[in-house]
Amino acid sequence: MDKISQLPDDLLIKILSLVPTKEVVAMRVLSKRWMSLWTLVPRLIFGDYPEEDDDREDEDADACDNDHCCSQFVYGTLLLHKAPVLERFHLNRVSGCSASEIDLWVRLAVDRFVRDLKIRFFPEYGIIRLPSTLFRCATLETLELRKVVISEVPSRVSFQSLKTFRLLFVKYADEESFVRLISDCPVLEDLVVETCHDDNVVTFTINVPSLEKFSIRNTLQDLETENDVFVVHYHSLKQLTIVDYFGELKLFGNNNMPQLVEANLLSVSCHAKVLESFSRLKRISLCLPEEVQYPTGIVLSQLVFLKICSCESNWMNMLMSVLQHSPKLKVLKLALNHSVTEDRKVFWTQPSCVPQCLLYHLETFEWRDYNGTEDVEKEMAIYILKNASRLVTAIIYYPDLFEWERKLQIFKELEVVSRGSRSCELTMG
């Protein structure tokens, strides 16, 4: 501790910013210097959230023993806290906190020029009343609301610095409330909307000129949302992600989405009809229901990266369709991302002519969870290795449950197959 104490205050504050808030507050008993030092830490994260999340820093956040303790701890910490700027202020698992408490805490955070704000309820939804100052917060760069019921959104909303906005399982007063939330975000780059039952919105209208990344999710797989409609006006959109969405998607813009270079379409309803709009994509990940067919006449002329999930029975035919319409494809990855039923029967029809990308451009081929015991999988692997004349790297990964001897046997069956590319290196992952 002596060596640490010799460090300058600025460096110590940076170190403390990496420590869970509860532990930072506990350090005040170490010395008079630490008594005041912890109050200057610009990062306050209260509570933990049990579900997996993209933001790994929350995994070690302090866990309150009960809701009353959480409220008491938040009050005490904010009362003593003196940092002029709050870089992060996260309220996790606050189901036991009242709307008035959250209103006050957010008001204090806004007064401290908060940049990253998260309010996340668990397990039940929470009704919140957000202060009007939040909707005009000029310093806010990241905002996440999870499992909240927004009782009121003012007529004028202005997030002048907001770049990342996550609305996860949010329930709104009406459709206009949603529109107002994102109406004045001049620098917004990343928007995630996770739908839920009884969110009081049927048509989600997205018209943000600065938006570069947009995600639609329904990870609860709530079939009640199948009547939802997303109306997306694209301007600068570069990446689109759709996960477990059963509703309709309408895209509006000029020049067939010239900026969009990457799309992730995972369990998307056939009603979305998204492939028709993606002729200029460079990267795409697909996991489409069996009833979705490749659209006639659509050529992915710029596609260089393709990843397909092998969970559906018709995935091989979808793969062949994409390969035949992707003349410049360089990277192909196959993976089993979802569980499959025992009675699933995979089938495919070998095309009459070899796809152009296999003959002239494919350089990298990767297959994860390759079973090898099914004739149809072996046929597909042999077809690609035999016809990919420019292939440089081919990596085969086997299911984790397979023993080493079994993996080696299946690998040797592919290793002796004649390859279209003499420079191709086949390896076992």
C-alpha positions as CSV (number, residue, x, y, z in Angstrom):
1,M,0.0,0.0,0.0
2,D,3.0,2.4,0.7
3,K,4.1,2.2,-3.0
4,I,0.6,2.9,-4.2
5,S,0.2,5.8,-1.9
6,Q,3.2,7.4,-3.4
7,L,1.4,7.7,-6.8
8,P,0.0,11.1,-7.8
9,D,-3.7,11.7,-7.2
10,D,-4.6,11.8,-10.9
11,L,-3.1,8.3,-11.5
12,L,-4.8,6.9,-8.4
13,I,-8.2,8.2,-9.5
14,K,-7.7,6.4,-12.8
15,I,-6.9,3.2,-11.0
16,L,-9.9,3.5,-8.7
17,S,-12.1,4.0,-11.8
18,L,-11.4,0.4,-12.6
19,V,-12.5,-0.9,-9.2
20,P,-16.2,-1.7,-8.4
21,T,-17.9,1.3,-6.8
22,K,-18.7,-0.5,-3.5
23,E,-15.0,-1.3,-3.0
24,V,-13.9,2.2,-3.9
25,V,-16.2,3.6,-1.2
26,A,-14.8,1.0,1.3
27,M,-11.3,2.3,0.7
28,R,-12.1,5.6,2.5
29,V,-11.1,4.0,5.8
30,L,-7.5,3.4,4.7
31,S,-6.3,7.0,5.4
32,K,-7.3,10.6,5.3
33,R,-6.0,10.9,1.8
34,W,-8.2,8.0,0.6
35,M,-11.1,9.5,2.5
36,S,-11.3,12.4,0.0
37,L,-9.8,10.6,-3.0
38,W,-12.6,8.2,-3.6
39,T,-15.1,11.1,-3.9
40,L,-13.4,12.2,-7.1
41,V,-13.7,9.0,-9.0
42,P,-15.8,9.8,-12.2
43,R,-17.4,6.4,-12.5
44,L,-20.3,5.2,-10.4
45,I,-22.0,1.9,-11.1
46,F,-24.6,0.6,-8.6
47,G,-26.0,-2.9,-8.6
48,D,-25.3,-5.8,-10.9
49,Y,-27.2,-7.2,-13.8
50,P,-27.5,-11.0,-14.0
51,E,-27.9,-11.3,-17.8
52,E,-25.1,-11.4,-20.3
53,D,-24.3,-8.0,-21.7
54,D,-21.9,-6.4,-24.1
55,D,-20.4,-4.1,-21.5
56,R,-18.1,-6.4,-19.5
57,E,-17.2,-3.7,-17.0
58,D,-20.6,-4.2,-15.3
59,E,-19.9,-7.8,-14.5
60,D,-17.8,-6.8,-11.4
61,A,-20.2,-4.1,-10.4
62,D,-21.2,-3.9,-6.7
63,A,-24.2,-6.0,-5.8
64,C,-26.6,-4.6,-3.1
65,D,-27.8,-7.0,-0.5
66,N,-31.3,-5.9,-1.0
67,D,-33.2,-3.0,-2.7
68,H,-33.4,-0.8,0.5
69,C,-29.6,-1.2,0.9
70,C,-29.1,-0.2,-2.8
71,S,-31.2,3.0,-2.4
72,Q,-29.4,3.9,0.9
73,F,-26.0,3.2,-0.7
74,V,-26.8,5.3,-3.8
75,Y,-28.0,8.2,-1.6
76,G,-24.9,8.1,0.6
77,T,-22.5,7.9,-2.2
78,L,-24.0,10.8,-4.2
79,L,-24.2,12.9,-1.1
80,L,-20.4,12.6,-0.6
81,H,-19.3,12.5,-4.2
82,K,-17.5,15.5,-5.5
83,A,-16.2,14.7,-9.0
84,P,-17.1,17.6,-11.3
85,V,-17.8,15.3,-14.2
86,L,-19.5,11.9,-14.2
87,E,-18.1,9.8,-17.0
88,R,-20.4,6.9,-16.1
89,F,-23.5,6.6,-14.0
90,H,-25.2,3.1,-14.1
91,L,-28.2,2.0,-12.1
92,N,-28.5,-1.7,-12.4
93,R,-31.2,-4.0,-11.0
94,V,-33.2,-1.1,-9.5
95,S,-36.6,-2.8,-9.4
96,G,-37.1,-1.9,-5.7
97,C,-36.3,1.8,-6.2
98,S,-39.1,4.3,-6.6
99,A,-39.6,6.6,-9.5
100,S,-38.9,9.7,-7.4
101,E,-35.6,8.2,-6.2
102,I,-34.5,7.5,-9.8
103,D,-35.6,11.0,-10.8
104,L,-33.5,12.6,-8.2
105,W,-30.4,10.5,-8.9
106,V,-30.6,11.1,-12.6
107,R,-31.1,14.8,-11.9
108,L,-27.9,14.8,-9.9
109,A,-26.0,12.9,-12.6
110,V,-27.1,15.5,-15.2
111,D,-25.9,18.3,-13.0
112,R,-22.5,16.5,-13.0
113,F,-22.4,16.5,-16.8
114,V,-23.0,12.8,-17.1
115,R,-21.7,11.2,-20.3
116,D,-22.7,7.5,-20.0
117,L,-26.1,6.7,-18.3
118,K,-27.8,3.4,-17.8
119,I,-31.0,2.5,-16.0
120,R,-31.7,-1.2,-16.0
121,F,-34.5,-3.0,-14.1
122,F,-34.6,-6.7,-13.2
123,P,-36.6,-8.9,-13.1
124,E,-39.8,-6.8,-13.3
125,Y,-40.4,-3.7,-15.3
126,G,-40.1,-0.4,-13.5
127,I,-42.0,2.8,-14.1
128,I,-39.7,5.8,-14.2
129,R,-40.2,9.5,-14.3
130,L,-37.1,11.1,-15.9
131,P,-36.3,14.7,-15.1
132,S,-36.8,17.2,-18.0
133,T,-33.2,18.2,-17.8
134,L,-32.1,14.7,-19.0
135,F,-33.9,15.2,-22.3
136,R,-31.9,18.3,-22.9
137,C,-28.6,17.0,-21.5
138,A,-25.8,18.3,-23.8
139,T,-23.0,16.1,-22.4
140,L,-24.8,12.7,-22.7
141,E,-23.0,10.4,-25.2
142,T,-24.4,6.9,-24.2
143,L,-27.9,6.2,-22.9
144,E,-29.4,2.7,-22.1
145,L,-32.8,2.1,-20.8
146,R,-33.7,-1.6,-20.0
147,K,-37.1,-2.9,-18.9
148,V,-38.4,0.5,-18.1
149,V,-41.9,2.0,-18.5
150,I,-41.5,5.6,-19.6
151,S,-44.5,7.4,-18.3
152,E,-43.9,10.7,-20.1
153,V,-41.6,12.1,-22.8
154,P,-41.7,15.9,-23.2
155,S,-42.6,17.5,-26.5
156,R,-39.1,18.8,-27.0
157,V,-36.2,16.3,-26.7
158,S,-32.6,17.3,-27.7
159,F,-29.7,14.9,-27.2
160,Q,-27.0,17.0,-28.9
161,S,-24.0,14.8,-28.0
162,L,-25.7,11.3,-27.9
163,K,-23.9,8.8,-30.0
164,T,-25.2,5.4,-28.6
165,F,-28.8,4.8,-27.7
166,R,-30.1,1.4,-26.4
167,L,-33.9,1.0,-25.9
168,L,-34.2,-2.5,-24.5
169,F,-37.6,-3.9,-23.7
170,V,-38.9,-0.4,-23.1
171,K,-42.6,0.3,-22.8
172,Y,-43.7,3.7,-24.1
173,A,-46.9,5.8,-23.6
174,D,-47.5,5.7,-27.4
175,E,-45.8,5.7,-30.8
176,E,-45.2,9.4,-30.6
177,S,-43.2,9.0,-27.4
178,F,-40.8,6.7,-29.2
179,V,-40.5,9.1,-32.2
180,R,-39.8,12.1,-29.9
181,L,-37.0,10.2,-28.0
182,I,-34.9,9.9,-31.2
183,S,-36.2,13.0,-33.0
184,D,-33.3,15.3,-32.2
185,C,-30.1,13.3,-32.0
186,P,-27.9,15.0,-34.6
187,V,-24.8,12.9,-34.0
188,L,-26.4,9.6,-33.1
189,E,-24.4,6.7,-34.6
190,D,-25.6,3.5,-32.9
191,L,-29.2,2.7,-32.1
192,V,-30.5,-0.6,-30.7
193,V,-34.3,-1.2,-30.3
194,E,-35.4,-4.4,-28.5
195,T,-39.1,-4.9,-28.8
196,C,-41.4,-6.5,-26.2
197,H,-45.1,-7.3,-25.7
198,D,-47.3,-4.3,-24.7
199,D,-44.8,-1.7,-25.7
200,N,-47.7,0.4,-27.1
201,V,-45.9,0.8,-30.4
202,V,-46.9,-0.9,-33.7
203,T,-44.9,1.2,-36.1
204,F,-41.3,2.2,-35.2
205,T,-40.2,5.0,-37.4
206,I,-36.5,5.6,-37.6
207,N,-35.3,8.7,-39.4
208,V,-31.9,9.8,-38.1
209,P,-29.6,11.1,-40.8
210,S,-26.4,10.5,-38.8
211,L,-27.2,6.8,-37.9
212,E,-24.5,4.3,-38.9
213,K,-25.5,1.2,-36.9
214,F,-29.0,0.0,-36.3
215,S,-30.1,-3.1,-34.5
216,I,-33.6,-4.6,-34.2
217,R,-34.0,-7.4,-31.6
218,N,-36.6,-9.5,-30.1
219,T,-34.5,-11.9,-28.1
220,L,-37.4,-12.8,-25.9
221,Q,-38.9,-14.3,-29.1
222,D,-42.3,-12.7,-28.2
223,L,-44.6,-13.8,-31.0
224,E,-47.0,-11.0,-30.0
225,T,-44.6,-8.6,-31.8
226,E,-45.1,-10.2,-35.2
227,N,-47.4,-7.4,-36.2
228,D,-44.7,-4.8,-35.6
229,V,-43.5,-2.6,-38.4
230,F,-40.1,-0.9,-38.6
231,V,-39.9,2.0,-41.0
232,V,-36.3,2.8,-41.5
233,H,-35.1,5.9,-43.5
234,Y,-31.5,5.2,-44.2
235,H,-29.0,8.0,-44.9
236,S,-25.6,7.1,-43.6
237,L,-26.4,3.5,-42.4
238,K,-23.4,1.2,-42.6
239,Q,-24.4,-1.8,-40.5
240,L,-27.8,-3.4,-39.9
241,T,-28.5,-6.2,-37.4
242,I,-31.8,-8.0,-37.1
243,V,-32.2,-10.7,-34.4
244,D,-35.3,-12.9,-33.8
245,Y,-37.6,-10.4,-35.5
246,F,-40.9,-11.6,-36.8
247,G,-42.5,-8.4,-38.0
248,E,-42.2,-6.3,-41.2
249,L,-39.3,-4.1,-42.2
250,K,-39.7,-1.2,-44.7
251,L,-36.5,0.6,-45.9
252,F,-36.6,4.0,-47.5
253,G,-33.8,6.0,-49.1
254,N,-32.0,6.7,-52.3
255,N,-29.5,4.7,-54.5
256,N,-30.3,1.3,-52.9
257,M,-28.5,1.9,-49.6
258,P,-25.0,2.9,-50.9
259,Q,-23.4,3.2,-47.5
260,L,-24.6,-0.1,-46.1
261,V,-21.6,-2.5,-46.0
262,E,-22.6,-5.1,-43.3
263,A,-25.8,-6.9,-42.4
264,N,-26.5,-9.5,-39.7
265,L,-29.8,-11.3,-40.3
266,L,-30.4,-13.8,-37.6
267,S,-33.8,-15.5,-37.4
268,V,-35.6,-13.0,-39.5
269,S,-39.2,-13.3,-40.6
270,C,-39.9,-13.8,-44.3
271,H,-42.1,-10.7,-44.0
272,A,-39.1,-8.5,-43.6
273,K,-37.9,-9.1,-47.2
274,V,-34.5,-7.6,-46.4
275,L,-32.3,-9.3,-49.0
276,E,-33.8,-7.4,-51.8
277,S,-32.3,-4.2,-50.5
278,F,-28.7,-5.4,-49.9
279,S,-27.2,-5.7,-53.4
280,R,-24.1,-3.6,-52.3
281,L,-23.2,-5.3,-49.1
282,K,-19.7,-6.3,-48.4
283,R,-20.3,-8.5,-45.3
284,I,-23.3,-10.5,-44.3
285,S,-24.2,-13.1,-41.7
286,L,-27.3,-15.2,-42.2
287,C,-29.6,-17.4,-40.2
288,L,-32.9,-17.4,-42.0
289,P,-36.0,-19.5,-41.4
290,E,-36.7,-22.4,-43.8
291,E,-39.6,-20.5,-45.5
292,V,-37.3,-17.6,-46.6
293,Q,-36.2,-18.0,-50.2
294,Y,-33.3,-16.2,-51.9
295,P,-34.9,-13.3,-54.0
296,T,-34.9,-13.7,-57.7
297,G,-32.6,-11.5,-59.7
298,I,-30.6,-10.1,-56.7
299,V,-26.8,-10.1,-57.3
300,L,-24.5,-9.3,-54.3
301,S,-21.9,-7.8,-56.5
302,Q,-19.7,-6.4,-53.7
303,L,-20.0,-9.2,-51.2
304,V,-16.6,-10.4,-49.9
305,F,-17.5,-12.0,-46.5
306,L,-20.3,-14.5,-45.9
307,K,-21.2,-16.3,-42.7
308,I,-24.2,-18.8,-42.6
309,C,-25.7,-20.6,-39.7
310,S,-26.3,-24.3,-40.4
311,C,-29.3,-24.8,-38.0
312,E,-32.1,-24.9,-40.7
313,S,-32.7,-27.9,-42.9
314,N,-32.5,-25.9,-46.1
315,W,-29.3,-23.9,-45.2
316,M,-27.2,-25.6,-47.9
317,N,-29.6,-24.5,-50.6
318,M,-29.5,-21.0,-49.3
319,L,-25.7,-21.2,-49.2
320,M,-25.6,-22.3,-52.9
321,S,-28.0,-19.5,-53.8
322,V,-25.9,-16.8,-52.2
323,L,-22.7,-18.3,-53.7
324,Q,-24.1,-18.2,-57.2
325,H,-25.0,-14.5,-56.8
326,S,-21.8,-13.4,-55.0
327,P,-19.1,-13.3,-57.7
328,K,-16.4,-11.6,-55.6
329,L,-16.8,-13.6,-52.4
330,K,-13.4,-14.2,-50.6
331,V,-14.3,-15.4,-47.2
332,L,-16.9,-18.2,-46.4
333,K,-17.7,-19.3,-42.8
334,L,-20.2,-21.9,-41.7
335,A,-21.3,-22.3,-38.1
336,L,-24.0,-24.0,-36.0
337,N,-25.2,-21.2,-33.8
338,H,-28.5,-22.7,-32.6
339,S,-29.7,-26.1,-31.4
340,V,-31.3,-28.4,-33.9
341,T,-33.9,-31.1,-33.6
342,E,-33.0,-34.8,-33.9
343,D,-35.3,-35.3,-36.9
344,R,-33.8,-32.5,-38.9
345,K,-33.0,-33.6,-42.4
346,V,-30.5,-31.4,-44.3
347,F,-30.7,-31.4,-48.1
348,W,-29.3,-29.6,-51.0
349,T,-29.2,-29.7,-54.8
350,Q,-25.8,-29.4,-56.5
351,P,-25.9,-26.5,-59.0
352,S,-25.5,-27.2,-62.7
353,C,-22.5,-24.8,-62.9
354,V,-19.9,-24.0,-60.3
355,P,-20.4,-20.5,-58.7
356,Q,-18.0,-17.9,-60.0
357,C,-16.7,-17.0,-56.6
358,L,-15.4,-20.6,-56.0
359,L,-13.6,-20.6,-59.3
360,Y,-11.9,-17.2,-59.1
361,H,-12.1,-15.5,-55.7
362,L,-12.7,-17.6,-52.6
363,E,-9.5,-17.6,-50.4
364,T,-10.7,-18.5,-46.9
365,F,-13.1,-21.3,-45.9
366,E,-14.0,-22.1,-42.3
367,W,-16.5,-24.7,-41.1
368,R,-17.4,-24.9,-37.4
369,D,-19.2,-27.8,-35.8
370,Y,-18.6,-30.0,-38.8
371,N,-20.1,-33.3,-38.1
372,G,-18.6,-35.3,-41.0
373,T,-20.7,-38.4,-40.2
374,E,-23.6,-37.1,-42.4
375,D,-23.1,-37.8,-46.1
376,V,-24.7,-34.5,-47.0
377,E,-22.2,-32.5,-45.0
378,K,-19.3,-34.4,-46.4
379,E,-20.6,-33.8,-49.9
380,M,-20.8,-30.1,-49.3
381,A,-17.2,-29.9,-47.9
382,I,-15.8,-32.0,-50.8
383,Y,-17.7,-29.8,-53.3
384,I,-16.2,-26.6,-51.9
385,L,-12.6,-28.0,-51.6
386,K,-12.8,-29.5,-55.1
387,N,-14.0,-26.3,-56.8
388,A,-12.4,-23.5,-54.9
389,S,-9.4,-23.0,-57.2
390,R,-8.0,-19.9,-55.4
391,L,-8.5,-21.3,-51.9
392,V,-5.6,-20.5,-49.5
393,T,-6.8,-21.5,-46.1
394,A,-9.4,-24.1,-45.1
395,I,-10.1,-24.8,-41.4
396,I,-12.4,-27.5,-40.1
397,Y,-13.7,-27.4,-36.5
398,Y,-15.5,-30.3,-34.9
399,P,-18.1,-30.5,-32.2
400,D,-16.6,-30.2,-28.7
401,L,-18.2,-33.5,-27.7
402,F,-16.2,-35.4,-30.3
403,E,-13.2,-37.4,-29.0
404,W,-9.8,-36.7,-30.5
405,E,-9.6,-40.0,-32.4
406,R,-13.0,-39.4,-34.0
407,K,-12.0,-35.8,-35.0
408,L,-8.8,-37.1,-36.5
409,Q,-10.6,-39.8,-38.5
410,I,-13.1,-37.4,-40.0
411,F,-10.3,-34.9,-40.8
412,K,-8.3,-37.6,-42.7
413,E,-11.3,-38.3,-44.8
414,L,-11.3,-34.7,-46.1
415,E,-7.5,-34.5,-46.2
416,V,-7.3,-37.1,-49.0
417,V,-9.9,-35.3,-51.1
418,S,-8.4,-33.7,-54.2
419,R,-8.5,-29.9,-54.0
420,G,-9.0,-27.3,-56.7
421,S,-6.2,-25.2,-55.3
422,R,-2.7,-26.5,-55.0
423,S,-1.8,-23.8,-52.4
424,C,-4.7,-24.7,-50.1
425,E,-3.7,-25.6,-46.6
426,L,-6.3,-27.7,-44.9
427,T,-6.1,-27.6,-41.1
428,M,-8.1,-28.9,-38.1
429,G,-9.2,-26.3,-35.6
